[in-house]
Amino acid sequence: MNILVSNDDGILAPGLALLADACREVGSVTVVAPDREQSGTSHSLTLHRPLRAAHRPDGAYQVDGTPTDCVLLAFGTLLKGGRPDFVFSGVNHGPNMGEDVLYSGTVSVAMEAVTLGVPGIGISFAGHDPMTMATYRGMLAQLIKRITSVQDFPPQTLLNVNLPPIPADAVKGIKVTKLGSRYFSESLTRMKDPWGREIFWIGGGTITWTGGEDTDHSAVAEGYISITPLHMDLTNYPLLETVRGWDLEG
């Protein structure tokens, strides 16, 4: 089995090395990742300058572009063994739950894989302690074995996995969940630069979660691994006839 591993935290992120090591339990792994932090880049592409891919001494490739760029370059030229059987992304340093999936470079790696016809799985750790994240090595290997053994992986579908911010031996189990919903307050900070000019920082603030007990956030908060299947078709089918009835042609 051939597996492509990428991320949005960059080629030197401990979570990337952890995931690649776990994936080697089931197959041959190629790592293609950004050469720097690319969190929050979503599904963006680099269109207005050329990209460079450097082959590292450890066999991995680092790309001076976005996570989606990495997947495109991997499929287009860097993978010598042909198309991968699976694409894994992460392990992200921080959660990707609820609306975060719309901004996440980690999830976008999996999305791009699905767009190219290969199952994609994004994995995130809902904490920030690398030592705690490292305890998931064995559990990740077992989870990856189970995922890659699935026959007829559903088309146009990716899996979004979130690990709780606790040691692996304290995890209560796995829950299949839906996306929660979160609201940021006071996430825009107004400041002055050293020359007195107004600047703004996006980030931080207070997060309020909603959505009920079967959501990704609820599962992680209770000490479970959350696995959320996401579908690439965003069409709201129940509303098709409703919108047709609006007489928008008018």
C-alpha positions as a Markdown table, in Angstrom:
| # | Residue | x | y | z |
|---|---|---|---|---|
| 1 | Met | 0.0 | 0.0 | 0.0 |
| 2 | Asn | 1.3 | 3.5 | -0.9 |
| 3 | Ile | 0.4 | 6.4 | 1.4 |
| 4 | Leu | 0.9 | 10.1 | 1.0 |
| 5 | Val | 1.3 | 12.1 | 4.2 |
| 6 | Ser | 1.1 | 15.9 | 4.4 |
| 7 | Asn | 0.1 | 18.6 | 6.8 |
| 8 | Asp | -0.3 | 22.3 | 7.3 |
| 9 | Asp | 2.0 | 22.8 | 10.3 |
| 10 | Gly | 5.1 | 22.4 | 8.1 |
| 11 | Ile | 7.8 | 19.8 | 7.4 |
| 12 | Leu | 9.4 | 20.0 | 10.9 |
| 13 | Ala | 6.2 | 19.5 | 12.9 |
| 14 | Pro | 6.3 | 16.7 | 15.4 |
| 15 | Gly | 2.8 | 15.7 | 14.4 |
| 16 | Leu | 3.9 | 15.0 | 10.8 |
| 17 | Ala | 6.7 | 12.7 | 11.9 |
| 18 | Leu | 4.3 | 10.9 | 14.3 |
| 19 | Leu | 1.7 | 10.3 | 11.6 |
| 20 | Ala | 4.2 | 9.2 | 9.0 |
| 21 | Asp | 5.7 | 6.7 | 11.5 |
| 22 | Ala | 2.3 | 5.3 | 12.3 |
| 23 | Cys | 1.4 | 5.0 | 8.6 |
| 24 | Arg | 4.5 | 3.0 | 7.9 |
| 25 | Glu | 2.8 | 0.2 | 9.9 |
| 26 | Val | 0.6 | -0.5 | 6.8 |
| 27 | Gly | 2.6 | 0.6 | 3.8 |
| 28 | Ser | 5.2 | 2.7 | 2.0 |
| 29 | Val | 5.0 | 6.3 | 3.0 |
| 30 | Thr | 5.9 | 9.4 | 1.0 |
| 31 | Val | 5.9 | 12.8 | 2.9 |
| 32 | Val | 5.3 | 16.0 | 1.0 |
| 33 | Ala | 4.6 | 19.0 | 3.2 |
| 34 | Pro | 4.9 | 22.8 | 3.3 |
| 35 | Asp | 8.3 | 24.2 | 4.2 |
| 36 | Arg | 6.7 | 26.4 | 6.8 |
| 37 | Glu | 3.6 | 27.0 | 8.9 |
| 38 | Gln | 0.5 | 27.1 | 6.7 |
| 39 | Ser | -2.4 | 26.9 | 9.2 |
| 40 | Gly | -5.6 | 28.6 | 8.1 |
| 41 | Thr | -4.7 | 28.5 | 4.4 |
| 42 | Ser | -7.8 | 26.3 | 3.7 |
| 43 | His | -7.9 | 25.0 | 0.2 |
| 44 | Ser | -5.9 | 27.8 | -1.4 |
| 45 | Leu | -3.5 | 27.3 | -4.3 |
| 46 | Thr | -0.4 | 29.3 | -5.3 |
| 47 | Leu | -1.2 | 30.7 | -8.7 |
| 48 | His | 0.9 | 33.8 | -9.1 |
| 49 | Arg | 4.4 | 32.5 | -8.6 |
| 50 | Pro | 6.3 | 29.2 | -9.3 |
| 51 | Leu | 6.7 | 26.5 | -6.7 |
| 52 | Arg | 9.8 | 24.7 | -5.5 |
| 53 | Ala | 10.0 | 21.2 | -4.1 |
| 54 | Ala | 13.2 | 20.3 | -2.2 |
| 55 | His | 14.1 | 16.6 | -1.6 |
| 56 | Arg | 15.3 | 16.3 | 1.9 |
| 57 | Pro | 18.0 | 13.9 | 3.2 |
| 58 | Asp | 15.3 | 11.9 | 5.1 |
| 59 | Gly | 13.5 | 11.3 | 1.8 |
| 60 | Ala | 10.6 | 13.7 | 2.4 |
| 61 | Tyr | 9.8 | 16.7 | 0.1 |
| 62 | Gln | 9.3 | 20.2 | 1.3 |
| 63 | Val | 7.3 | 22.6 | -0.8 |
| 64 | Asp | 7.3 | 26.4 | -0.6 |
| 65 | Gly | 3.5 | 26.5 | -1.0 |
| 66 | Thr | 0.2 | 25.6 | 0.6 |
| 67 | Pro | -1.0 | 22.1 | 1.7 |
| 68 | Thr | -3.1 | 21.8 | -1.4 |
| 69 | Asp | -0.1 | 22.7 | -3.5 |
| 70 | Cys | 1.7 | 19.8 | -1.8 |
| 71 | Val | -0.9 | 17.3 | -2.8 |
| 72 | Leu | -1.0 | 18.5 | -6.4 |
| 73 | Leu | 2.8 | 18.3 | -6.7 |
| 74 | Ala | 2.8 | 14.9 | -5.1 |
| 75 | Phe | 0.2 | 13.5 | -7.5 |
| 76 | Gly | 1.6 | 15.3 | -10.5 |
| 77 | Thr | 5.4 | 14.6 | -10.2 |
| 78 | Leu | 6.8 | 13.7 | -6.8 |
| 79 | Leu | 5.2 | 10.3 | -6.2 |
| 80 | Lys | 7.3 | 7.8 | -8.1 |
| 81 | Gly | 5.2 | 4.8 | -7.3 |
| 82 | Gly | 2.0 | 6.2 | -8.9 |
| 83 | Arg | -1.1 | 7.4 | -7.2 |
| 84 | Pro | -1.3 | 6.7 | -3.5 |
| 85 | Asp | -4.0 | 4.4 | -2.1 |
| 86 | Phe | -4.7 | 6.8 | 0.8 |
| 87 | Val | -3.7 | 10.3 | 1.8 |
| 88 | Phe | -3.3 | 11.1 | 5.5 |
| 89 | Ser | -2.9 | 14.7 | 6.8 |
| 90 | Gly | -1.7 | 15.8 | 10.2 |
| 91 | Val | -1.3 | 15.2 | 13.0 |
| 92 | Asn | -2.4 | 18.8 | 13.4 |
| 93 | His | -1.2 | 20.8 | 16.4 |
| 94 | Gly | -4.6 | 21.9 | 17.6 |
| 95 | Pro | -8.2 | 20.8 | 16.9 |
| 96 | Asn | -10.1 | 21.0 | 13.7 |
| 97 | Met | -13.8 | 20.8 | 14.6 |
| 98 | Gly | -17.0 | 22.5 | 13.6 |
| 99 | Glu | -16.5 | 25.4 | 11.1 |
| 100 | Asp | -12.7 | 25.0 | 11.5 |
| 101 | Val | -12.9 | 22.4 | 8.7 |
| 102 | Leu | -13.6 | 25.3 | 6.3 |
| 103 | Tyr | -10.4 | 27.1 | 7.2 |
| 104 | Ser | -8.1 | 24.1 | 8.0 |
| 105 | Gly | -5.1 | 23.3 | 5.7 |
| 106 | Thr | -5.1 | 19.9 | 7.4 |
| 107 | Val | -8.6 | 19.1 | 6.3 |
| 108 | Ser | -7.9 | 20.6 | 2.9 |
| 109 | Val | -5.2 | 18.0 | 2.2 |
| 110 | Ala | -7.8 | 15.3 | 2.6 |
| 111 | Met | -10.3 | 17.3 | 0.5 |
| 112 | Glu | -7.8 | 17.6 | -2.3 |
| 113 | Ala | -7.1 | 13.9 | -2.2 |
| 114 | Val | -10.8 | 13.1 | -2.5 |
| 115 | Thr | -11.0 | 15.6 | -5.4 |
| 116 | Leu | -8.3 | 13.6 | -7.1 |
| 117 | Gly | -10.1 | 10.3 | -6.5 |
| 118 | Val | -8.2 | 9.0 | -3.4 |
| 119 | Pro | -9.6 | 8.6 | 0.1 |
| 120 | Gly | -8.4 | 11.4 | 2.4 |
| 121 | Ile | -8.2 | 11.4 | 6.2 |
| 122 | Gly | -7.3 | 14.5 | 8.3 |
| 123 | Ile | -6.1 | 13.9 | 11.9 |
| 124 | Ser | -5.8 | 16.6 | 14.5 |
| 125 | Phe | -4.8 | 16.7 | 18.2 |
| 126 | Ala | -7.1 | 19.0 | 20.3 |
| 127 | Gly | -4.2 | 20.0 | 22.6 |
| 128 | His | -0.8 | 21.6 | 22.3 |
| 129 | Asp | 1.6 | 19.4 | 24.3 |
| 130 | Pro | 3.8 | 17.4 | 21.9 |
| 131 | Met | 4.6 | 14.8 | 24.6 |
| 132 | Thr | 0.9 | 14.0 | 25.1 |
| 133 | Met | 0.4 | 13.8 | 21.3 |
| 134 | Ala | 3.3 | 11.3 | 21.1 |
| 135 | Thr | 1.4 | 8.9 | 23.3 |
| 136 | Tyr | -1.0 | 8.3 | 20.4 |
| 137 | Arg | 1.5 | 6.5 | 18.2 |
| 138 | Gly | 0.2 | 3.0 | 18.8 |
| 139 | Met | -3.4 | 4.0 | 18.8 |
| 140 | Leu | -2.9 | 5.9 | 15.5 |
| 141 | Ala | -1.3 | 2.9 | 13.9 |
| 142 | Gln | -4.2 | 0.7 | 14.9 |
| 143 | Leu | -6.8 | 3.2 | 13.7 |
| 144 | Ile | -4.9 | 3.6 | 10.4 |
| 145 | Lys | -4.9 | -0.1 | 9.9 |
| 146 | Arg | -8.7 | -0.3 | 10.4 |
| 147 | Ile | -9.3 | 2.7 | 8.1 |
| 148 | Thr | -7.1 | 1.4 | 5.3 |
| 149 | Ser | -8.7 | -2.1 | 5.5 |
| 150 | Val | -12.2 | -0.6 | 4.7 |
| 151 | Gln | -13.5 | -2.1 | 1.4 |
| 152 | Asp | -15.1 | 0.3 | -1.1 |
| 153 | Phe | -14.3 | 3.5 | 0.8 |
| 154 | Pro | -17.3 | 5.8 | 0.1 |
| 155 | Pro | -16.7 | 8.2 | -2.9 |
| 156 | Gln | -16.5 | 12.0 | -2.4 |
| 157 | Thr | -16.0 | 11.4 | 1.4 |
| 158 | Leu | -13.2 | 12.2 | 3.8 |
| 159 | Leu | -12.8 | 11.5 | 7.4 |
| 160 | Asn | -12.0 | 14.2 | 10.0 |
| 161 | Val | -10.4 | 12.8 | 13.1 |
| 162 | Asn | -9.8 | 14.7 | 16.3 |
| 163 | Leu | -7.8 | 13.3 | 19.2 |
| 164 | Pro | -8.7 | 14.6 | 22.7 |
| 165 | Pro | -6.0 | 16.6 | 24.6 |
| 166 | Ile | -5.3 | 13.7 | 27.1 |
| 167 | Pro | -2.8 | 10.8 | 27.1 |
| 168 | Ala | -3.8 | 7.9 | 24.8 |
| 169 | Asp | -4.2 | 5.5 | 27.7 |
| 170 | Ala | -7.0 | 7.8 | 29.1 |
| 171 | Val | -9.1 | 7.8 | 26.0 |
| 172 | Lys | -12.6 | 6.3 | 26.5 |
| 173 | Gly | -13.1 | 5.1 | 23.0 |
| 174 | Ile | -14.1 | 6.3 | 19.5 |
| 175 | Lys | -17.3 | 8.1 | 18.6 |
| 176 | Val | -18.6 | 8.8 | 15.1 |
| 177 | Thr | -19.9 | 12.3 | 15.2 |
| 178 | Lys | -21.3 | 15.2 | 13.2 |
| 179 | Leu | -19.8 | 18.7 | 13.1 |
| 180 | Gly | -20.5 | 21.0 | 16.0 |
| 181 | Ser | -20.8 | 24.7 | 15.6 |
| 182 | Arg | -18.7 | 27.3 | 17.3 |
| 183 | Tyr | -19.0 | 31.1 | 17.7 |
| 184 | Phe | -15.9 | 33.3 | 18.3 |
| 185 | Ser | -16.3 | 36.5 | 20.3 |
| 186 | Glu | -13.6 | 39.2 | 20.7 |
| 187 | Ser | -11.4 | 37.4 | 18.1 |
| 188 | Leu | -10.3 | 40.7 | 16.4 |
| 189 | Thr | -7.7 | 42.7 | 18.3 |
| 190 | Arg | -7.0 | 46.3 | 17.3 |
| 191 | Met | -3.4 | 47.4 | 17.9 |
| 192 | Lys | -0.7 | 49.9 | 16.8 |
| 193 | Asp | 2.5 | 49.1 | 15.0 |
| 194 | Pro | 5.8 | 50.7 | 16.2 |
| 195 | Trp | 5.1 | 53.7 | 13.9 |
| 196 | Gly | 1.7 | 54.3 | 15.4 |
| 197 | Arg | -0.3 | 52.9 | 12.4 |
| 198 | Glu | -3.4 | 50.8 | 13.1 |
| 199 | Ile | -3.1 | 47.0 | 12.7 |
| 200 | Phe | -5.4 | 44.1 | 13.4 |
| 201 | Trp | -4.8 | 40.6 | 14.7 |
| 202 | Ile | -7.3 | 37.8 | 13.9 |
| 203 | Gly | -7.4 | 35.0 | 16.4 |
| 204 | Gly | -7.9 | 34.2 | 20.1 |
| 205 | Gly | -11.0 | 35.4 | 21.8 |
| 206 | Thr | -13.6 | 33.2 | 23.4 |
| 207 | Ile | -15.2 | 30.2 | 21.7 |
| 208 | Thr | -18.8 | 29.0 | 22.4 |
| 209 | Trp | -19.8 | 25.6 | 21.1 |
| 210 | Thr | -23.2 | 24.4 | 20.2 |
| 211 | Gly | -24.7 | 21.3 | 18.5 |
| 212 | Gly | -25.5 | 18.7 | 21.1 |
| 213 | Glu | -24.1 | 15.5 | 22.4 |
| 214 | Asp | -23.3 | 13.8 | 19.1 |
| 215 | Thr | -21.0 | 16.5 | 17.9 |
| 216 | Asp | -17.2 | 16.4 | 17.4 |
| 217 | His | -16.6 | 18.9 | 20.2 |
| 218 | Ser | -18.7 | 17.1 | 22.7 |
| 219 | Ala | -17.0 | 13.8 | 22.0 |
| 220 | Val | -13.5 | 15.3 | 22.4 |
| 221 | Ala | -14.5 | 17.2 | 25.5 |
| 222 | Glu | -15.7 | 13.9 | 27.1 |
| 223 | Gly | -12.4 | 12.1 | 26.3 |
| 224 | Tyr | -13.3 | 10.3 | 23.1 |
| 225 | Ile | -11.7 | 10.3 | 19.7 |
| 226 | Ser | -14.1 | 11.9 | 17.2 |
| 227 | Ile | -14.4 | 10.7 | 13.6 |
| 228 | Thr | -16.6 | 12.8 | 11.4 |
| 229 | Pro | -17.4 | 11.7 | 7.8 |
| 230 | Leu | -17.5 | 14.8 | 5.5 |
| 231 | His | -18.9 | 14.9 | 2.0 |
| 232 | Met | -17.5 | 17.0 | -0.8 |
| 233 | Asp | -21.0 | 17.7 | -2.3 |
| 234 | Leu | -22.2 | 20.8 | -0.4 |
| 235 | Thr | -25.5 | 20.9 | -2.2 |
| 236 | Asn | -28.5 | 21.4 | 0.1 |
| 237 | Tyr | -30.8 | 18.9 | -1.7 |
| 238 | Pro | -34.0 | 19.4 | 0.4 |
| 239 | Leu | -33.9 | 23.1 | -0.6 |
| 240 | Leu | -33.6 | 22.6 | -4.4 |
| 241 | Glu | -37.3 | 22.7 | -5.0 |
| 242 | Thr | -37.8 | 25.6 | -2.5 |
| 243 | Val | -35.2 | 27.8 | -4.2 |
| 244 | Arg | -36.7 | 26.9 | -7.7 |
| 245 | Gly | -40.0 | 28.1 | -6.3 |
| 246 | Trp | -38.6 | 31.6 | -5.6 |
| 247 | Asp | -39.1 | 32.5 | -9.3 |
| 248 | Leu | -35.6 | 34.1 | -9.4 |
| 249 | Glu | -35.8 | 34.4 | -13.2 |
| 250 | Gly | -38.6 | 36.8 | -12.6 |
